[in-house]
Amino acid sequence: MKGTTKNEIYSWLKALAFGFIVAIICRHFIFTPTTVLGESMAPTFQDHDRVIVSKTSTIDRFDVVVFDAPDAVEQYYVKRVIGLPGDQIMVEDDVLFINGKALPEPYLTENKANNQLVKLTEDFLLEEKTGEATVPAGMYFVMGDNRLKSKDSRIFGFISNDSVVGEVKFRYYPFDGIGIPK
């Protein structure tokens, strides 16, 4: 009886150690949880929403990403990728133009409806904001969905691919907002 109890305990310890190691590896290389801070991504994400970030995703235009804040130590920002390497960007009359083509931004619909008297995004050319005519290789141009209250590439410039932690894939808190973000 004594030997079987010992074996059972040993078996449980091995299983727990294995589970712990797998969890550490997954969190370090595959995904990580994080918290959205601030209102710059409203209404897509609210302050203190909890999300899962995929560290293995390929970043595409309009993906929501988490990256190291370029103007603060040990902080992350959550923003939407607007410009990819090689893109020319312009906003005119609240319309986004990428490489001369107007692109819809459906994630701004609610903010536009709530701010009918004010443009959400000031008119600008990429070169006016960054000194570059196109997004450089290995860089992204990002903006928050709440354009009136977002500290983003219009202020701090491009973010490097190396600073990107990953793409937001899933919201798990608050419970009434659980799901895949749009």
trRosetta pair geometry for C-beta under 8 A, 3 or more apart (Angstrom, degrees):
i j d omega theta_ij theta_ji phi_ij phi_ji
1 4 6.0 -58 -151 35 32 108
1 5 6.7 32 153 -19 65 105
2 5 6.0 -56 -154 33 32 111
2 6 6.5 31 151 -18 64 108
3 6 5.6 -55 -149 37 33 114
3 7 6.3 33 153 -19 66 106
4 7 5.5 -51 -144 38 35 113
4 8 6.2 39 154 -23 65 104
5 8 5.6 -52 -148 34 31 113
5 9 6.4 30 154 -17 64 104
6 9 5.9 -54 -149 36 30 109
6 10 6.3 30 153 -17 64 109
7 10 5.6 -56 -145 40 31 113
7 11 6.1 36 154 -24 65 106
8 11 5.6 -52 -148 33 29 114
8 12 6.5 28 154 -17 63 105
9 12 5.8 -56 -150 37 31 110
9 13 6.3 31 153 -19 65 107
10 13 5.7 -54 -146 37 31 112
10 14 6.4 33 154 -20 64 105
11 14 5.9 -54 -151 34 29 111
11 15 6.5 28 153 -17 64 107
12 15 5.7 -56 -147 38 32 111
12 16 6.2 30 156 -17 66 107
13 16 5.8 -54 -143 39 30 109
13 17 6.2 30 157 -19 64 108
14 17 5.8 -57 -145 38 28 110
14 18 6.2 28 156 -19 64 108
15 18 5.8 -55 -146 38 28 112
15 19 6.3 29 155 -18 63 108
16 19 5.7 -55 -146 38 30 112
16 20 6.2 33 155 -21 65 106
17 20 5.7 -53 -146 35 30 113
17 21 6.4 30 155 -18 64 106
18 21 5.9 -56 -148 36 30 110
18 22 6.4 29 154 -17 65 107
19 22 5.8 -55 -146 38 31 110
19 23 6.2 33 155 -21 65 107
20 23 5.7 -55 -148 35 29 113
20 24 6.4 30 154 -19 64 105
21 24 5.8 -53 -148 35 31 111
21 25 6.4 29 155 -17 64 107
22 25 5.8 -56 -147 38 31 110
22 26 6.2 31 155 -19 66 108
23 26 5.8 -55 -145 38 29 110
23 27 6.2 24 159 -16 65 110
24 27 6.0 -59 -145 39 26 107
24 28 6.1 18 160 -14 64 114
25 28 6.0 -63 -144 41 26 106
25 29 6.0 -21 174 20 65 116
25 30 7.6 46 129 -3 69 106
26 29 6.9 -81 -133 55 18 80
26 30 4.7 -47 -156 43 62 123
26 31 6.3 -15 162 40 88 83
27 30 7.5 -23 -50 51 13 80
27 31 6.9 -53 -114 82 42 58
27 32 5.4 80 -165 -99 73 78
28 32 7.9 65 -82 -72 20 110
29 55 6.3 -155 166 86 30 139
29 56 7.7 44 150 -61 72 102
30 54 7.3 -43 166 -147 61 66
30 55 5.9 163 170 46 9 104
30 56 5.9 -16 -137 -22 59 119
31 52 5.6 8 179 179 125 99
31 53 6.3 157 -157 79 70 49
31 54 5.4 -34 -100 -104 91 48
31 55 6.1 -158 -83 2 31 88
31 56 7.9 -57 -59 5 70 95
31 166 7.3 -158 -123 122 54 169
31 169 7.6 -71 -124 34 120 133
32 52 7.5 160 82 -155 28 59
32 53 5.3 -20 63 59 78 102
32 55 6.6 59 -2 -43 97 114
32 165 7.0 -75 52 166 131 120
32 166 7.1 137 33 26 96 137
33 50 6.3 3 -174 -178 109 98
33 51 7.1 158 -153 85 63 38
33 52 5.7 -40 -97 -99 66 62
33 53 7.4 151 -112 12 15 83
33 172 7.6 -57 -125 36 114 131
34 50 7.6 173 90 -152 32 59
34 51 6.0 -22 65 65 77 85
34 53 5.6 22 8 -16 116 125
34 66 5.6 97 54 -124 163 160
34 76 6.3 -53 -161 78 143 156
34 78 7.7 165 111 -70 128 116
34 165 7.5 85 -45 104 151 155
35 48 6.1 -18 -172 -140 111 46
35 49 7.2 154 -157 79 60 42
35 50 5.6 -32 -101 -100 72 68
35 51 7.7 146 -104 20 23 76
36 41 6.2 -85 -159 44 133 135
36 45 4.4 -148 -120 151 173 132
36 46 7.1 115 91 78 132 33
36 47 6.7 -135 110 -125 90 26
36 48 6.8 -57 70 14 75 9
36 49 4.4 12 31 54 123 91
36 50 7.7 -134 8 -70 80 22
36 51 6.3 62 -37 -5 99 118
36 78 5.1 -58 -119 26 88 155
37 47 6.5 31 -153 -144 35 78
37 48 7.2 51 -100 -65 54 51
37 78 7.9 135 33 9 61 108
38 41 7.8 94 93 9 85 81
38 47 5.8 174 52 -102 4 95
38 149 8.0 -163 169 138 102 106
39 42 4.8 -16 -171 -13 80 125
39 46 7.3 -8 -115 -148 71 55
39 47 5.6 -38 -67 -47 69 103
39 146 5.6 -38 138 56 80 169
39 149 5.5 -1 93 110 104 139
40 77 7.7 -23 69 -161 151 98
40 78 7.6 153 77 73 107 78
40 79 7.1 -39 126 -93 125 82
40 144 3.4 -84 163 -132 94 159
40 145 7.5 115 144 40 56 62
40 146 5.3 -149 -157 55 29 105
40 149 5.9 -136 -96 110 61 78
40 150 3.8 104 -152 -111 102 79
40 151 6.6 -83 -95 26 145 63
40 152 7.1 154 -176 -51 135 102
41 44 5.0 -76 162 66 91 103
41 45 4.1 13 104 50 127 99
41 64 7.2 70 -140 -141 135 127
41 78 5.5 -39 -40 106 146 107
41 79 7.1 -147 -80 -102 102 40
41 80 7.5 132 -123 -31 95 93
41 144 5.4 -108 -72 -155 55 92
41 145 5.1 61 -155 25 50 104
41 146 6.4 -54 -5 2 5 97
41 150 7.7 90 -58 -104 48 116
42 45 7.0 -92 -77 76 44 46
42 46 6.0 55 -100 -100 92 60
42 47 7.9 -22 -61 -25 110 74
42 111 7.6 119 109 -82 79 110
42 145 6.7 -152 70 86 30 105
42 146 4.5 39 53 -59 82 131
42 149 7.8 11 35 64 112 124
43 46 7.4 0 -149 -66 52 83
43 110 4.9 -33 21 88 140 147
43 111 6.8 -168 -5 -53 94 84
43 145 7.1 -96 32 119 47 134
43 146 7.7 109 -27 -70 48 98
44 64 6.9 -172 142 -85 145 147
44 80 7.9 91 28 -59 167 120
44 107 5.7 8 -68 -164 121 117
44 145 4.8 112 1 6 118 164
44 181 6.0 61 -178 -166 99 119
44 182 7.0 -132 -128 62 95 76
45 49 4.6 -123 -163 40 92 149
45 51 7.1 -41 -119 -48 136 133
45 64 7.6 129 -19 -169 127 154
45 78 6.5 -34 63 118 156 145
45 145 8.0 125 25 28 76 130
45 168 7.8 -68 -61 -178 142 167
45 171 7.1 -173 -110 -96 94 130
45 181 6.9 -26 -60 -114 95 140
46 49 5.2 112 56 -41 67 106
46 174 7.9 -7 56 0 127 112
46 177 7.8 -165 17 -50 111 170
49 171 5.7 -38 177 -142 116 116
49 173 6.6 167 -160 92 50 66
49 174 6.9 -76 -114 -5 72 72
49 177 6.8 -67 -127 94 113 147
50 171 7.0 115 79 -160 52 66
50 172 5.5 -56 100 67 103 83
50 173 3.7 33 33 46 115 107
51 66 7.9 174 87 -53 125 127
51 78 7.6 101 36 -119 148 146
51 168 4.9 -14 162 -145 145 106
51 169 7.7 138 175 47 97 49
51 170 6.5 153 -159 84 70 46
51 171 5.1 -40 -99 -99 81 61
51 172 7.1 149 -110 13 27 77
51 181 7.6 -9 -124 -31 127 128
52 168 7.5 115 75 -154 45 59
52 169 5.6 -52 93 63 93 93
52 170 4.3 5 41 58 112 100
52 171 7.9 -146 12 -72 75 19
52 172 6.4 65 -29 -18 99 115
53 66 5.0 -52 -112 20 147 134
53 165 5.8 21 146 115 151 108
53 166 4.1 123 159 77 98 114
53 167 6.7 154 -157 72 72 28
53 168 5.7 -43 -100 -92 74 51
53 169 6.9 134 -127 8 22 87
54 57 4.4 84 100 -29 120 108
54 166 5.0 -162 84 172 41 126
54 167 5.2 -17 56 60 97 85
54 169 4.6 63 -21 -30 109 134
55 165 6.7 -66 -103 162 88 63
55 166 4.2 -88 -89 -76 46 134
56 166 7.4 14 8 -129 38 119
57 63 7.3 170 137 -156 137 150
57 166 6.0 103 28 -166 103 85
57 167 3.9 -54 68 21 154 127
57 169 7.2 177 -54 -66 140 113
59 63 5.5 -140 -151 56 67 147
59 65 6.2 11 -124 -79 120 136
59 81 5.9 127 175 -54 108 166
59 84 7.9 166 115 -109 96 99
59 140 6.9 -66 139 -80 145 144
59 161 7.5 -161 30 -129 142 89
59 164 6.4 -41 -62 178 147 168
59 167 6.3 177 -99 -67 73 111
60 63 5.2 106 58 -30 67 115
60 81 7.2 150 97 79 32 138
60 84 7.6 -30 -154 -76 39 133
61 81 5.9 -130 -129 110 35 100
61 82 7.1 30 -151 -161 86 21
61 83 7.7 20 -115 -98 97 14
61 84 5.7 -81 -67 -30 90 113
61 98 7.4 23 -138 -117 149 171
62 80 6.0 -10 -150 -177 45 110
62 81 6.5 -66 -8 70 13 78
62 82 7.5 57 -76 -99 54 44
62 105 7.9 -170 -113 -123 114 75
62 107 7.6 156 -160 -1 106 133
63 80 7.2 164 85 -151 31 64
63 81 5.0 15 54 24 79 119
63 167 5.0 -53 176 -129 125 118
63 168 7.9 158 171 38 79 73
64 78 6.4 23 174 179 102 91
64 79 7.2 -166 -148 105 67 22
64 80 5.3 -40 -95 -94 68 70
64 81 7.8 -151 -84 0 20 77
64 167 6.8 103 74 -162 55 71
64 168 4.3 -35 99 38 107 119
64 181 6.1 -27 24 97 146 146
65 78 7.4 -175 92 -145 36 54
65 79 6.6 -21 59 66 78 66
65 80 7.7 124 14 -119 75 22
65 81 5.8 55 -4 -43 121 102
65 140 7.6 47 37 100 155 165
65 142 7.0 -99 52 -111 110 136
65 164 5.3 -40 178 -143 135 107
65 165 7.5 150 175 50 84 70
65 166 6.9 -164 -146 109 79 25
65 167 5.5 -49 -98 -100 73 57
65 168 6.9 -153 -93 -8 19 82
66 76 5.2 11 -176 175 98 129
66 77 7.3 168 -149 82 53 39
66 78 5.3 -23 -96 -95 74 76
66 164 7.4 109 79 -162 48 62
66 165 4.4 -40 98 55 98 118
66 166 6.1 5 47 56 99 63
66 167 7.9 -180 12 -98 77 11
66 168 6.4 103 -31 -57 95 88
67 76 6.6 150 75 -153 26 79
67 77 5.9 -21 62 58 79 86
67 79 7.4 -43 25 32 110 100
67 142 7.5 -174 21 -19 139 165
67 159 5.2 60 139 176 162 150
67 163 4.7 60 -173 125 105 92
67 164 4.7 -45 -96 -101 101 50
67 165 6.0 -168 -95 0 35 79
68 75 7.6 102 -162 77 56 51
68 76 6.4 -58 -101 -104 34 66
68 163 4.3 -107 41 -162 99 94
68 165 7.1 119 -39 -45 69 95
69 72 4.1 -2 105 48 137 97
69 75 4.1 -5 10 89 137 98
69 76 6.2 -155 -31 -111 86 11
69 77 5.0 107 -91 -28 80 98
70 156 4.9 150 72 157 123 135
70 157 7.3 -100 109 62 165 88
70 159 6.2 -140 -45 -106 123 83
70 163 6.9 3 -74 -153 85 168
71 151 7.8 -90 45 156 139 129
71 156 5.2 -119 -34 -110 119 137
72 75 4.1 -3 105 32 125 132
76 165 6.4 -19 -129 -10 129 143
77 142 7.8 132 112 111 124 145
77 151 7.6 -112 -122 87 137 92
77 152 7.7 162 164 -104 145 67
78 168 6.6 49 -148 -50 114 136
79 142 3.8 89 113 159 132 121
79 143 6.2 160 -172 78 113 11
79 144 5.3 -79 -121 -72 86 62
79 150 7.2 110 -116 -171 104 125
79 152 5.4 132 -128 -121 144 110
79 153 7.8 146 148 -18 160 90
80 107 7.1 162 -90 81 160 156
80 142 6.3 153 73 -157 37 80
80 143 6.1 -31 62 70 90 64
80 144 7.0 119 12 -123 89 21
80 145 6.1 79 -15 -56 132 81
81 84 7.0 52 162 -70 117 75
81 140 5.1 -59 -133 -169 100 132
81 141 7.6 98 -161 71 60 49
81 142 5.6 -46 -98 -99 45 84
82 89 6.5 70 130 -124 112 141
82 96 7.0 -121 -156 -150 114 140
82 98 7.7 -161 165 -82 77 117
82 140 7.9 123 44 172 57 87
82 141 5.1 -62 70 102 96 92
82 142 6.3 149 8 -119 87 25
82 143 5.1 30 -30 12 136 102
82 153 7.5 -137 38 38 117 138
83 87 4.2 -155 -154 78 87 135
83 89 4.8 -73 -80 -52 129 133
83 98 6.9 -179 -103 -122 74 106
83 126 7.0 95 -93 -108 163 131
83 135 4.3 167 143 -56 115 140
83 140 6.4 151 81 -167 68 54
83 141 3.2 27 41 38 118 115
83 142 8.0 -112 35 -48 77 38
83 153 7.7 -125 33 99 114 167
84 87 5.2 98 54 -24 62 122
84 135 6.2 156 101 77 23 149
84 140 6.6 -17 -106 -115 43 79
85 134 7.9 56 -178 146 47 101
85 135 5.3 -125 -110 108 30 100
85 136 6.5 -40 -129 116 88 29
85 137 4.8 58 -151 -112 137 41
85 138 6.6 63 -84 0 134 30
85 139 6.2 111 -87 50 85 65
85 140 7.7 -61 -43 -77 68 55
86 134 5.6 -15 -156 172 27 130
86 135 6.3 -32 26 63 27 86
86 137 7.6 42 -45 -77 80 67
87 98 5.4 -37 -159 -159 118 97
87 99 6.0 -93 -143 -44 68 92
87 126 7.9 155 112 -74 81 157
87 134 6.2 151 72 -158 30 81
87 135 4.8 21 48 11 85 117
87 141 7.2 -116 77 22 123 122
88 98 7.2 136 72 -165 57 45
88 99 5.3 106 42 -91 91 49
88 100 7.0 32 78 -30 123 71
88 126 6.2 -142 -160 14 53 138
88 133 6.4 -22 -113 158 98 75
88 134 5.4 -55 -72 -98 69 78
89 96 7.5 -33 -156 -163 89 88
89 97 7.2 141 -159 83 41 64
89 98 6.0 -11 -102 -106 69 66
89 125 7.6 138 93 -166 62 43
89 126 4.2 99 54 -64 88 112
89 135 7.2 60 -16 -43 113 102
89 141 5.9 -109 -15 84 159 163
90 96 7.9 143 83 -160 48 45
90 97 4.4 -14 66 62 93 112
90 124 7.1 -156 -146 97 54 48
90 125 5.1 -12 -108 -110 91 64
90 126 6.8 -81 -65 -17 58 80
91 94 7.1 6 179 -117 102 17
91 95 6.8 161 -155 74 62 40
91 96 5.6 -25 -101 -99 84 57
91 97 7.1 -177 -84 18 32 78
91 121 4.8 -81 178 126 156 123
91 122 7.1 93 93 90 127 40
91 123 5.8 -152 100 -128 79 39
91 124 5.5 26 44 42 97 73
92 95 5.9 -26 70 57 66 92
92 97 6.7 11 16 -8 99 122
92 123 5.2 44 -113 -129 53 103
93 119 7.4 -121 -153 -115 34 126
93 123 7.0 26 -34 -83 42 108
94 112 7.1 108 176 -113 143 116
94 119 4.9 -149 -63 -147 102 90
94 120 5.7 83 -130 35 108 87
94 121 5.8 126 -122 45 59 86
95 102 5.2 -24 169 -138 120 111
96 102 7.0 116 78 -153 51 58
96 103 5.2 -47 94 59 104 91
96 105 5.7 83 8 -39 130 123
96 121 7.4 30 -70 70 86 162
97 100 6.1 -5 175 -135 113 14
97 101 6.4 150 -155 67 72 27
97 102 5.5 -39 -95 -86 76 54
97 103 7.3 145 -113 6 25 81
98 101 6.0 -31 68 61 69 85
98 103 5.4 13 13 -13 109 132
105 108 4.5 34 117 7 110 118
106 109 5.6 -9 -167 -26 55 115
106 182 7.8 -74 103 145 112 118
107 145 5.3 -86 138 -124 112 123
107 182 6.6 174 -94 108 95 92
108 111 5.2 -65 -163 50 64 112
108 112 5.5 66 140 -28 89 104
108 120 6.0 165 -165 89 123 171
108 145 6.4 -158 -85 -161 68 80
108 147 7.3 14 -123 -16 119 118
109 112 5.9 -60 -148 36 26 110
109 113 6.4 26 156 -20 64 107
110 113 5.7 -54 -148 34 32 112
110 114 6.5 22 156 -11 64 110
111 114 5.8 -63 -147 43 32 106
111 115 6.1 -9 164 15 68 116
111 120 5.6 81 125 -111 118 136
111 145 6.7 175 -24 152 143 83
111 146 6.2 -175 -107 -112 140 58
111 147 7.1 124 140 17 154 89
111 148 7.8 -177 -174 4 123 105
112 115 6.4 -78 -136 57 26 85
112 116 7.3 67 163 -87 62 58
112 120 6.0 -74 -84 -32 74 131
113 116 7.0 -2 -160 -59 28 94
115 118 4.7 -60 174 58 105 97
115 120 6.1 116 79 -77 138 82
115 148 6.9 178 -110 -32 165 144
118 148 7.0 49 124 -93 134 135
119 122 6.4 110 101 -89 127 41
119 123 7.7 -21 154 -33 165 73
120 147 4.3 90 160 51 88 131
120 148 6.2 -92 -146 -39 60 89
121 124 7.9 -96 160 17 93 101
121 143 7.5 21 -111 -176 124 156
121 147 4.6 -75 -74 -175 78 157
124 128 5.1 -133 -162 70 89 127
124 129 5.5 57 165 -42 139 110
124 154 6.9 119 48 -130 168 109
125 128 4.7 98 59 -3 80 103
125 129 7.5 -169 88 0 46 86
126 129 6.1 -71 -157 43 34 103
126 130 5.8 -27 170 29 74 115
126 132 6.5 -54 138 87 106 74
126 133 6.6 95 83 -162 112 25
126 134 7.1 68 100 -97 154 20
126 135 7.2 -96 -158 -55 148 71
126 141 6.9 -76 -127 -95 110 160
127 130 6.8 -80 -123 59 23 76
127 131 6.5 25 -162 -146 62 11
127 132 6.3 -135 -105 80 64 25
127 133 5.0 5 -72 -88 114 55
129 153 7.1 73 141 132 134 79
129 154 5.1 -79 -141 -138 137 58
129 157 7.5 167 141 -99 86 57
130 141 7.5 -94 -45 -104 148 113
130 153 7.3 -15 -72 167 118 97
130 157 5.2 112 -122 -131 92 82
130 158 6.3 62 -136 -31 139 89
132 135 7.1 101 113 -96 133 24
132 136 6.1 -81 -152 -40 160 93
132 158 7.6 -1 31 -33 145 128
135 139 5.6 -151 177 91 87 99
135 140 6.8 18 -167 -127 138 25
135 141 5.3 -115 -98 -20 120 105
135 158 6.5 137 -146 -111 83 125
136 139 4.6 53 68 19 84 131
136 158 6.5 -85 34 -39 98 178
138 160 6.0 -2 144 -152 94 82
138 161 4.9 -99 -164 8 65 115
138 162 7.5 12 -180 -16 108 89
139 158 3.9 13 -179 169 127 138
139 159 6.7 145 -158 73 74 35
139 160 5.7 -49 -101 -103 70 49
139 161 6.9 -101 -73 -27 24 78
140 153 7.7 -122 117 -74 66 144
140 158 6.5 140 64 -162 34 84
140 159 5.3 -25 61 62 90 88
140 160 7.9 132 16 -134 79 5
140 161 7.0 108 -20 -76 99 64
140 164 7.3 59 12 -63 140 126
141 153 4.5 174 -157 124 66 168
141 158 5.9 -58 -79 -107 65 75
142 152 5.5 -126 105 -164 77 106
142 153 5.0 128 48 -26 58 113
142 159 5.9 1 2 10 122 125
143 147 6.4 11 168 -107 119 87
143 150 6.2 89 -176 113 68 148
143 152 4.5 113 -120 127 47 162
143 153 6.3 -78 -64 33 68 96
143 154 6.6 48 -104 -19 101 104
144 147 6.5 173 81 -83 78 41
144 149 7.4 -75 97 87 144 61
144 150 2.8 -164 40 -123 126 139
144 151 7.6 50 -15 39 131 39
144 152 5.2 -156 -11 -54 82 129
145 150 7.5 136 41 -67 32 143
146 149 4.8 -25 131 54 114 94
146 150 5.5 144 79 -48 71 100
147 150 5.7 -54 -123 21 27 121
151 155 5.3 -59 -156 46 70 151
151 156 7.0 53 163 -15 89 111
152 155 6.3 102 56 21 38 94
152 156 7.3 -124 145 30 18 92
153 156 6.5 -75 -114 65 34 69
153 157 6.0 -26 -155 146 71 12
153 158 6.1 39 -138 -88 116 33
153 159 6.8 -101 -85 -16 103 86
156 159 8.0 46 103 -68 110 83
159 163 5.2 -109 -179 69 96 130
159 164 6.9 106 130 -61 120 82
160 163 4.8 98 61 -2 82 100
160 164 7.8 -133 100 -15 53 81
161 164 5.9 -44 -162 12 41 117
168 171 7.8 27 173 -61 113 76
168 181 6.0 14 120 24 116 140
169 180 6.9 -42 171 -128 58 85
169 181 8.0 -173 -180 23 12 94
170 179 7.2 -122 -148 142 72 18
170 180 5.9 -44 -101 -93 66 59
170 181 7.7 -167 -107 -9 18 81
171 177 5.4 -48 121 125 139 98
171 178 6.2 -154 99 -126 80 32
171 179 6.2 -1 52 54 94 49
171 180 7.8 168 14 -98 80 11
171 181 5.9 91 -24 -57 110 93
172 178 5.9 30 -131 -122 39 91
173 177 7.6 42 147 61 19 100
173 178 7.6 18 -66 -80 29 82
174 177 5.0 72 64 19 80 104
174 178 7.9 -105 102 -42 43 70
175 178 5.8 -10 -156 -32 43 111
